Structure formats: C-alpha cells, structure tokens
Amino acid sequence: MTGRILVVDDQPLNLKLLEAKLTSEYYDVLTARGGAEAIRLATEERPDLILLDVMMPDMDGYEVCRHLRDQPDTMHIPIVMVTALADTADRVVGLEAGADDFLTKPVDDLALFARVRSLLRFKVTFDELRLRLGVGESVGFDETGLRWSDSIGDSRVLLLEDFDSRARLIAEALAHHHRVDVVSDEAAALPRAEQGDYDVVIISLSLENADGLRVASQLRSRPITRMVPILVLVEISSGSPRRSTSASRTT
C-alpha cells in the first residue's frame, strides 16, 4: 500500500534516516524540521500519515498534534509520535493531544512499517466511509471545526473482564460519559457484541477462562462486528498475579 507521509524532526540525521527507510518502501515522503513547518505542510499537502517528533525547539509535538486535531482539514490524518520518552505519563499526554500511536527511538524497522501499513489502511477505509456516507455532515463537522470529542457523549461500551473489582472500577470511570455493559466470559461477549450496536469493545487480556486475543480475532472475523473499535487492556507488570489490582494500560 502506498501513501504520502509527512516526517517531522528537527534533527537532520533522523529526518534523512526515516525518509530513506520510507522511500525504499515506495512511500511518497514530505519532511519538516519544525512544528510550524509541519502544520503548514499538513494543511497544504494533506498527507495520509504524519510521523511527528515530540521534542522540537519551536513547538513540541504535543502542541502540533493538538493544533492539527483542532483543524477540520487535518483532524482526520493519523499521527504517530516518534519519541525517546518511554514514560507512561508522556504517552498519556500524547494520547490526550490526539496521537494515534507511538514509536520509540531508535526506531525499529519492523515496528515502523507495521504501524505505517496499519494506519494507512485505516485512513483509506475512513476516507471511503466519509465519501460514501457523508460522515462530515452526519456527525456535525462543519466550518466551525466541531471536534470529535463534541459528539461522542453517551456512546456504548462493551467491557469483557472477569475480575469483578477491576470491571467495576473501569465501568465506574467510564460511566460519566458512556453507557457501559460488562460481560465476564467469552460465550456471552460475542453474541452481546453482535446484538448491542456498541461503539467500542474493551477486552482484558487477564481473563481467567478465556483468551482475549481470540475474542478480538473472532470479533474482527464477523461481518457485524468487524468495524467496531477494540481496546485491549494489558497488565503493566510482567509478573503472574492476574488478581492484582495494579493499573492496566492500553495498546
């Protein structure tokens, strides 16, 4: 799959390295050495994907990401933040700013191309839906630049988690803005997802009697649930205690 990719980094060596890697895979590459230049190119050229450095002197990647998400012309472009920061808090800030994914420096080629292909496929699919169904008008995007967050209230969430206290904590956290249904086993999750018209399915990978990845695979293989977003919860610690109350992270 081909596509136009904007690479943003204030370090010339990093910029040339990513450009060479992507060009060798037949992607059309644009480059920018700062945040202001990145915003200008993204607005003028409408790339299919942006690889965005976080630490830049004129404007950091978080600020660039927020600006792009606030503009109707660029709010749909997938953004991958490329950063040397590995702390979870830094990634949370990036997600809140609107990033779709992260790559850690030095960038691994396999991870780079896997994310690029995945997000380009998503962009193509989303663009087709926008053209066919008039998504812009139906969800309220107009000249005023109404944001996604303005129209996602009262969405429906299906949570698959068989640890009662963790399920309750997650459901209570989401209940302020979403309607949450909780199921505790695979047999109940699949038919519920097909019948419930959910906006997202959250699956724990710490299930005692089921394989969360298999559930996700089955949801993807069924026509009714194939396009439903899936959020996977993974234990932070690598230890064995699944009944730990430690926080979970999303991937």
TANOR-V140553 format. One record per helix or strand. SS is the DSSP state (@ for helix, = for strand). FROM is the first residue (numbers start at 1). TO is the last residue. If there is no record, write none. Layout:
ss:SS from:FROM to:TO
ss:SS from:FROM to:TO
This chain:
ss:= from:4 to:8
ss:@ from:12 to:24
ss:= from:28 to:32
ss:@ from:35 to:45
ss:= from:49 to:53
ss:@ from:61 to:70
ss:= from:78 to:83
ss:@ from:88 to:97
ss:= from:101 to:104
ss:@ from:109 to:133
ss:@ from:135 to:138
ss:@ from:148 to:151
ss:= from:155 to:160
ss:@ from:164 to:174
ss:= from:178 to:183
ss:@ from:186 to:196
ss:= from:200 to:204
ss:@ from:212 to:221
ss:= from:229 to:235
ss:= from:248 to:250
